[in-house]
Amino acid sequence: MTMDDLETFIGSTPLKDVLRKYPIATDFLANYRLDTLSEEVPLSQALQEADEEVLSEFGIDRYTVLQNFCEFIKTFTQSEIACDVVSSITIHGGLNKLREPENISLTVSAGEIISIVGPTGSGKSRLLNDIECLAQRDTPTGRQILINGAELDELQRFEMDGKLVAQLSQNMNFVMDLSVRKFLEMHAKSRLTPNAYKVVEKCILCANRLAGETFSEDTLITQLSGGQSRALMIADTAYMSESPIVLIDEIENAGIDRRQAIDLLSKREKIIFVSTHDPLLALSADKRIIIKNGGIEKVIETSNEERESLIAIEKLDNTLQRLRNRLRAGELITNELLNSYK
């Protein structure tokens, strides 16, 4: 929606319908002490009721309020505009730690999952960082990231910052003392999420399916475990975030159902990069990037034979998960138990 279209919409639509579509606009009106205006008519008409003294306190007039209102909504909808047009991301190789060229050009389309594998310290997180900052040959690796096959200028990079890419790091540290529901409601409001109540409910249910131990909507986010925090943010990313590119760093260490988490995100038609040491995740991806000496050594497309091997890997993984659950429950791990799993 262009600025002209937005102004037309606001100028001809009852305020209650505008606030229903853009709930965060309620905060704008409250900041100017205009939250008591009639919502049955468009804002331009409702402003006729505004107290002149209140407006003069802020040094504005009715026309300025209307213009600022439009600009405010436009600012919070730019992420939707930017993300809707992203269909692919391309990584042009740079140099590894030995200053050798990577000689790689990889294009990833919406809905694809790419795993990133390599020894600890090889440079997996560095690649995720290059993607997150939309590198343009200006990072230590010299890589370049294209969006829809096009280079990005500085203005575009800053405009897209925080909107194009969602990153789930190994450590999720919350500082706000909010309940899980309040936290999600705040996110839903800031992201202009339609049907926010239903989406929040869906996020809570989803997070509890992913987490090793369930939690209630009244649990404070500062009291969540590492796995519960990651589960919550994965659900938040899947159902609320408009970011078309998701970066995940070593999800296997989070204590959650990692396979289900990846499946959930991939069904949302997002481009997913997951750094992992887990063969189950690595082979579940469409392609995997091999990192060595800080550089991209090669890209391997997952073969049909490798996909078939996932059946055996999943059986092993299920066995390990049952053993973990028994350990957590305080049970003994005996030879008889192990033999029963064979």
N, C-alpha and C positions, 0 to 999 in steps of 0.2 A: 504494500500500500504506500503510494507516494504521499508527500506532505499535503498536496492539494486534495487527494482523495480522503486523507485523514481529517482535514479541516471540514470537508463536505459532510463526512460521516458524523462528526461531532456537532456540526452546525444544524443538522436536520434530524438527529436521533435523540429521543428522550434521554435525559441524564442517567436514569436508572439502567437503561440498556447499555449505555457506554460503560458504566461502572461494572456491569455484569461481564462485559467483554474484557475490560481492563481494570480488574479490582484494585490494582496498585494505585490507580488514580485517586482512590479514596484518601490516601495519605497526602496527596498534593492539595486537595481541598481542605483537609484538616489543618495543614500547615499554614494556610491563609485564613483559617477560622471561617471557612465557607461550607462546612459540612452540614449545615442546617438548610441549605438551599433546596427548593422543590426539585424532585427527581422526575416529575411527570412531564416536564418540558425540556427542550434542548438547553444546554448550558448558557447559550447566548441570551435566552429569555430568562432563565433562572437567575442570571446575574443582575437582572433589573431589581431583584429583591435585596441585593447585597448592601450592607451598611457602608455608607460613604466614609464614615470615620474609620472603620476597620481597613478599608482599602487604602486610605490616606496614611495609616500607620505603616503600611508596607511600601508606600510610595508608588503605588500602581493604580491603574484605572481598569475598567471592565474589559476593554479591548486587550490590554496587556495580559490580564489573567487568562483570557481565551487563548491568546497566542502561546503563552507559557505552558498552558495545559496541553496544547497540541504537541509542543516540543518535548514535554515531559513524557508523554505516551510514546512519541516517536523514538526517544532514546531507549526505552525499555522494550521496544519491539524490533530493534535493529538486529538482535541476535537471530530472530526468526527469519528475517529477510536474508541475512548472510548465510545461514545454515541450509535453507531450502534449496539453494542453487549448487551445493557442493555434491558432485557425483563421483569425483576421484581425487586421489592424492598421489603425487609422483615424487620419488626420492632419487635424486641424482647424487651419485657417490662423490666422496671427497678423498681424504687421505687417512691412512691408518696411523698408528703410533710410530711406525718406522718411516713415515712420510711416503709410503707407497700408495699409488692410486688404487681406489676401490674398483673402478671400471664397472660400475653397477648403475642401472637405471630401472627402477621398479615402479609400476603404476598399479595402484590398488583401488578397486571400485567399491561402491556402497554394498554392504552385505558380506564382504569378504573378511576372513579372519587370518591374520598373519602372526605367527609365533616368532619370537626372537630367542635364539639359543646360543649358548657359549659358556665357557668357564667363568667362575666368579671373578670379577674385575676385568673382564675382557672388553667391556664397553657397551653392554646392552642398555644400561640406563642412559648413557650418553646419546644413543640413537633416539630413545624416547624423548630426551630433552630437546634434541634437534627438531623433532616433529612438533613438540609442544610450542616451541618459540618460532615455528615456521622459518627455519634457518635459510638464509640467502647468502651462502658462502661466507658468513661472518661469525662462525663459531669455530672452536679449535679443530673440528673435523673438516671444515670446508665444504660440508654438504649443502645441497639446495633442495628446498621443498616447494613443489608446485601444486597449485590448487586448480583442478579442472584443466591441467596442462599449461597453466599460465603462471608467469612470475608474479610475485607480490611486491609492491613498493612499500616504503616505510609506513605510509598512512594506512594502507590496507592491513598491514600486519598489526598495527595498534588498534584499528577498528575491530579486528576479529579476535583480539586477545581475550581469552576467557570465554569466547562464544563458539569458536570452531572446534576446540579440543577440550575434552574432559579427561583429567588424569586421576587415576586411583593409585596412590603411592602405597608403599609397604606400611607406612605409619600414618594413622588417621588420628590427629590430636585435636579434640574439641575443647574450646575454651568457654563457650556459652553454657550457662547452667539452665538449659531448657529441657523439657520433656521431649521424648521422641516425636509425639504428635505435634507439639508446638514448633519444633524444629522443622518438620516437614511442611507444616502449614505456612511457615515463614518462607520456605523455598518456593512453595506453590504460588504464593502471593507475588513474590519478586519475579517469578518467571511467567506470570500471567497464565497460569495453567487452567485450562477449561475444566469444569466439573472437579474442582480442587478437592472437595470432600471425598469423592469416590477414588480419586487418584491417591490421596493420602492413605486411605484404607488399603488400597491395593499394594502400596509400598510397604506398609507394616506387615501385611500377610506374606508378601514375597520375601522380605528380609528375614522373617522367622523361618521360612522354608530353607533359606540358604545357610542360616547360622547354625552352629553346632548346638547352642543352647538358646532357647527362646527368651524373649523379653516382652514386656508389656508396653503399651503406648504411653504409659505414665512414667516409665523408667527415664531417668535423667541421662542425656547423651554422654555426660562426663563419667557415668558409671558403666557404660558399655565396655565389653572386652574388645580386644583388637579384632577378633573375628566378627563379633556383632557389629562393630563400627563399619567394617568393610562390607558386610552384608547390607547394612542400611544404605551405604553410599552407592552400592551397585544397583539396588532397587531404585534409589533416587535418580541415578543416571539413566536407567532404563525407561522409567515412566515420566520423569519430569524434564530432564535435560534435553535441549534441542541440539546440543553439540553432535555433529555427525561423525566425529572421530573420537574414539575412546582408547586411552593408553592405560595398560594395567601392568604393574610391576610385581612379578612373583606372587601371583594369587594363591599358589599352593601353600604359602606360609601363613595364610590368613585364618585357617581353621574353619573354612566354609565349604559348601558343596561347589567346588570350582567348575566342574563340568556343567552343572545346571546354570551357574552364573554366566558362563560364556554363551551357552545356548540362548539364554534369555536376552542378552545384549545383541546377539546376531540376528534374532528374530525382529529386532527393532530397526533393521536395515542400516546399522551403523558400521563404519569401518573400524575394525578392532585390531590393535597391536598388543600382544601380550608377551612380556618377557618371562621366560619360564625355564626351569630345570626338569619339569615334569613331562615324561614321554607321552602321557595320556593327553595333556593339553597340546604339546608340540605337534603330535600327529593328528589331532582333531582339526588343526588349522588347514586352510587351503594351501598355504605356502609357508615355509619357514626360512628366516634369515639367519645365516650362520655368521656369528661374530668371532673374530680372532685378531689378536694384537690391536684392539681398538678400532678395527675396521670391518666392513662387510666383506667377508671372504667369498660368499656365494649365496644364491637363493635356490631353494629346492622346492619343487611342487610335489605335494603329497601324492604318492602313487596309490593305485588300487590295492596293490599288495600290502602297503603300509596301512591302509584303511582297514583291510581285513585283519591285520595283526592287532587292531584295537580291541577286538573281541577278547583275545587272550589277556591283553593288558588290563582291560576292565575287570576281568575275573580276579586278577592279582590285586588290583586296586580295591575291589570289594572285600577281598579277604583281609587286607591290611586295615580297612576301615572297621570291619567287625572286631578285629583285634584291638584297635584303638578304643572302641566303645567298651569292650570288656575291661580294658585297663582302667578307663575312667570310672567304671562302675565298681572297681575294687576287686575284680575277679582275678584268679590265678591263671596264668598261661601255661598249660601243661602240654606234654607230648601228645596225649590223647586228644586234646582240643585241636592241636595243629594237624594231626592225622585226619580229623573229621572234616577238615577243610580241603583235603586233597581230592 
